Amino acid sequence: MKINYILILIAFSISVITCKKDPGSKDQSNQQQVEVVKNTVKEKFDHTVEQFADLKILRYQIPGWENLSLKEQKLVYYLTQAGLSGRDIMWDQNYRYNLAIRKALENIYTSYAGDKTDASWKAFEIYLKRIWFSNGIHHHYSNDKIKPEFDKEYLTSLLKETKTELNQEALAVIFNEEDAKKVNQAKGIDNVALSAVNFYGPGVTNADVTSFYSKMKSPDKDKPLSFGLNSQLVKENGKLKERVYKSGGLYGAAIDEIIKWLKKAQSVAENKAQGDALGLLIQYYTTGDLQTWDDYNVAWTAATDGNIDYINSFIEVYNDPLGYRGSYETIVQIKDFDMSKKMAVLSENAQWFEDNSPLMEAHKKDSVIGVTYKVITVAGEAGDASPSTPIGVNLPNANWIRAAVGSKSVSLGNIINAYNNAGGSDRLKEFVHDEEEYQLEEEYGQLADKLHTALHEVVGHASGQLNPGVGETKETLKNYASTLEEGRADLVGLYYLMDPKLQELGLVTDWEKTGKAAYDGYIRNGLLMQLIRLKLGDDVEEAHMRNRQWVSGWAFEQGANDNVIEKIVKEGKTYYNINDYQKLREIFGRLLRETQRIKSEGDYKAAEALVEGYGVEVDQAIHAEVLKRNEQFTSAPYSGFVNPVLVPKTNDTNEISGFEIFQPKTFEEQMLWYSKNYSFLPEVN
């Protein structure tokens, strides 16, 4: 499970709940191909690269790199190369024409010699940057197809002038209404058939998917395999068939490159447990066997020693309308020892949080096993984690592994720091109700956000258990599984953010003010500020946005009689003011209890009623007002990152002797360099 950094640039207030050449020759080619600025933590660092459309591109640093041994630095480098080698998998997973479109547009961008000052060319540049950011032609967050602000005739002329080929179907889909949604979660439709995501072949329906996987049985019913996680489901001659992601299978050329670099990483593993886990991951990529995937996750979860860790494979299922298939994702991590030590207290007290939660006794775990929490420094990201990145991740996702072995929770410390140092507070002043709310956010907001992330990941996702005999959540709650799980973990965090236990554990100096800042921020975001991200008239579709709205909307309604949350309109502007924080905590507790019941019992109808009743539809008058109030601000609502470039230095025997870290100057520089050096897949897979 991953937690996204939602609207921190808007309000500092998130409320949310994831190469072709050998090192010797790559050293020189990197320096020649990438115009860079040297990475340094000693001088004032410019986190902002550029802004366009609704997007802001940022940089992040890698503090502590110099404290790693050469062996550890090699491990980080090899893991980042493995991650980047699979980058194009994500593009193809997102949409079947993405790679063809990207290749064509990049060729135009690099070879066009005509007028680059007119409006159409500027619009072309913005369109290309937007699809780079989204890993395809659908918006990374709304899932809507990105509409170019130039016409088909102009693009056709560019293709002709640069002698660039693009098949007619791919050209047409850029401009027509086909495949309008990457992921369509609307109620009462065939979500698979009406989603453009490339997890399913033409003609595959919701009923096909449900029927196909209902016939699959795990060897051990108490350890259900993640059927469908690493494959595409297609129809051949009328029969359903899986195309498995593996060496020699679908995406095999890129996977072979991933394996190559993972083997190098295994050769410099910090310890046996880490090396054994990497060996199982290599075996999984080689065979595509889902039992090996579970064996790997058990080994990876247990491998907690060392300074370096990673996330790599087909993991999160948010992009599958039915929640089966994992998107390719990698994050390479360096442990932040100081912050990890401070926050380890949450892991150590996980059982206390479980025992004292408002869940029904039957839904509480008798023993919360193996929850590890670390604040980490990101050294590289790819796939579903880049350019748009999570700020916290809790894995593995399999419920039985969480219960039997535990889980790893990480908070991406340097990413959070980059967000915090690249934003402003003007929007916050516009949407807070009064000066008290503003001061609470300014003084306690960032700490409240960090604690909510930690509680969400460490306690939230580890909390609760399914009733005996109830199937996996993706099977019982189907298209509502992701938003219910994220909302449930959010609610765990919210419930404990207003608890003196946090001060007792030494995590805060004033638990009540920290809790108030957290509650203010969550309600403000869930009912107002996140609407900035939607076009007027749109429903809420993204899982995290939905969960923030249904949590906030349900709480507002439940507290109406006691005026717990007061809706205030002043001079035509709407605000939500919390009058009773303790009663709001009780409401969050009741909703947490009910949400866990829904998950534990697999109550699909209750999940549907909760999400559709509170999380989907938007008050259009308030939405129009919020958009109008937001027009005065220039900061983009979405942010993402370029990655630092790790450049190996070699000695006379061509062995790596050290590394330099460089920062890309521009977004397009890194995107074009990635396409040149990490494109291992054909246009059609």
PyMOL commands that set and color helices and strands:
alter all, ss='L'
color gray80, all
select helices_A, chain A and resi 8-11+23-33+65-67+70-85+87-94+98-111+119-134+152-161+168-175+206-214+252-267+272-287+290-302+337-348+350-355+361-363+399-404+413-420+426-431+435-460+473-476+478-497+501-504+511-527+529-533+543-558+581-601+604-616+620-630+667-677
alter helices_A, ss='H'
color red, helices_A
select strands_A, chain A and resi 2-4+36-38+48-52+55-58+231-236+239-244+308-314+328-335+371-383+390-395+407-412+565-570+573-578+638-641+645-650+656-664
alter strands_A, ss='S'
color yellow, strands_A
deselect
rebuild
show_as cartoon
